[in-house]
Amino acid sequence: MMEKTTVHNVEHRDDEASRIGMWLFIFSELIFFGGLFIVYSVIRYRNQEAFHLAATELNRTVGTINTIILMFSSMTLSMSVTSMQRSNKKLTIALLITTAVLGIIFMVNKYFEWGLKIQHGLFPGSEKLHELGYGDTLFFGIYFAMTGLHMLHLLIGIILIGVMISFVSKDKIRADKFVQLDNISLYWHLVDIIWIFLFPLFYLIT
């Protein structure tokens, strides 16, 4: 009599490779933004007076509020990872939603801040900036470029958090399988760190 062989479908996961991949991505992003920070520093050194005057046009209060918002969002996302490890599905989803909402509030604040600058003619290519001079044009050109890149990364993060909410609700992410959520948390912390550098460079150093 021939023995029957049962083949079980075994889910293959390489969590360590996933984590290493995310750290490599974060490292590449840090190099990219680090290069932009160096370019900013060199240009600022050569146009100190113009950058000093241009920076006074930015709203420190809005910048500070956005910084606090991002710091809280990093905290809530870290808490969501911990709650997932403890198999608290409802709390995990609530914390993820909170993080996404905080990210959206940041973007709304930045939208209105950009809107005021554009309304006042302080945007690349405007006649007012052309009249103010080369240094002001450089400042606001770099400001819109770097904060725009940061906003793009933040938008991607919000979309990924939405995916994580779906995965958690469908039990694709569980206490024994949360590396994806952990990776998104690392990505979000990267976005937070980038802003922590952008905030003083544009809003505080005058």
N, C-alpha and C positions, 0 to 999 in steps of 0.2 A: 504494500500500500504506500502510495506516494504522500509525503508530508506536504501540507499546504503552508506556503510561506506568506505571511502577512506583511505588507510594506506600509509602514507608518509615515505619513507626511511630517517631516520635521522642519520647523521654521528655522531657517539659517539667518543668524544675525551676527554681525561683527561690530559690537558697540565700541570697541577700542579704536577700530579703524575710522568709525564715524566721528569719534571725538578728536582723533588726530587730524582728520580732514577739516573739521571746524576750526581747530587751533591754527592750522596752516592758512586757512582763509582769513582768520582774524589777523594773523601776522602780516599777510600781504596787504590788508586794508590799513594796518598801522603804518606800514612803509609808505603807502600811497598818500595818506593824510599827513604823515610826517614830512614828506616832501613838500606838500602844499604849505605846511606851517613854516618850513624853512624859506620858501619863496616869499611868503608873507612877511617874515621877519626881515629879509634883505630889502624888500621894497619899502617897508616901513622905515627902516634905518635911513634910507635915501630920501624919504619924504616925511620926515618927522613932524614938521609943523602942519603940513596939509592933513596928515592922518590924525593929528591931535584935534584939529578943528572939525574934521569930518565926523570923528567919533562922538562929538557932542550932539550930533543929530540923532543918535540912537537912544532909545528909551531904556534906561537901566532897570527901571521897575519891571517892565515886561520881560526883559532878559532874565532878571532874578526870579520872577514867577515861573518862567519856563524851566529854569534850572531846577527849582524845587519840584516842579511837576515831574521832570524826568527822573530825579532822584527817588521820588516816591514810587514811580512806575517800575524802577529797577528792584525796589524792595518788594513790591507786590508780586512781581514775576518770580523772584527768588523764593518767596513764600509759596507760590503755586507749585514749584518743584518739590519743596518739602512736603506739602500737603499731598501731592501725588505719591510720594514715597510712602506715605502713611495711609494710602488707599482712600483718601477723603476726596472722592470725585466731585461732589457738589462744591466744596470749598475751592478746589482747584479751578473749576470752571468760573466761579465767581471772581477769583483773583485774576484770572486771565482776562475776563471781561473788563475788570477794573483797570488793568494795565493798558488794554486797547483804548479805553475811553480816555485815560490820561494822555496817551499818545495823540489821540485825535484833538484833545484840548490844546496840546502844544502846537499842533499844526494850525489850528484855527487862530490862536494868538499870533503865530508867525505870519499867517495870511493877512491879518489886519495890519500888522506891523509893516509888512511889505507894501500893502495897499497905501498906507500913509506916505511911505517914502516915494512911491510912484506918483501919488497925487501931488506931492511937493516937487516933483521933477528930479528927484534924486535916484535915478536909475541909469544904467549904462546906455550911452547913446543920446541922452537927453541934452537939450540946448543949455539948460541950467548948469549941468555938470561941466559942459564945455566952457561955459563962462567962468565957472569957479576955478578951473585949472586942471592940470595934468594929475596932480596928487590926489585931488578929490575924486577924479574919474577912476584912478587906480583903486582907491579905497572902496568905493561902492561897487566897482566891478568885482573885486575879490570878495567883498561881503556877500553879494548876491550869488556868486559862484559857489563859495564854500558852504554857506548856509543852505543853498539849494541842494547841493550834494548831500548834506546832512538830512535834509527833509526827505530826499529820495530814499535814503537808507531807512529813515524812520517809517515811511510809508510801506516799504517792503516788510519791515518788522511787524507792523500792524496786520498786514495781510497774512503773514506767517502765524501770528498769534491766532487769527481767525481760523486758520487750518488746524492749529493745535486744539482749539475749542471743539472743533468737529471731531477730531481724533479721540479726544478724551471722552466725549459723549458717546462715541461708538465703541469704546473700550479698545481702540487701537493703541492707546497709550494707557499703561497700567503701572501698578507699583513695581512690577518686575520687568517693565519695558517702558522706560521713560527717557531714553537717551536723546530722542528727537526734541522733547521739551527742554531738556538740559542744554542742548545745542542752541535752541532759539533763545534761551536765557543768556547764554554767552554772547550771542549776536547782539541782543538788546543792550547788554552791558557795554559792548563796544560802541554802540550808538551814543550811549550816555557819556562815555569817556570822551568821545570826540567833541560833544557839546561842552563838556567841562573845560576843554582847551579853547574852544571857539568863544565861549562867553567872556573870559577875561581879555582875550586878544582884541575883540571888537568893542566890548562894552566897558571894561574897567581900566584898561591901559590907555590913558589919554595924555 
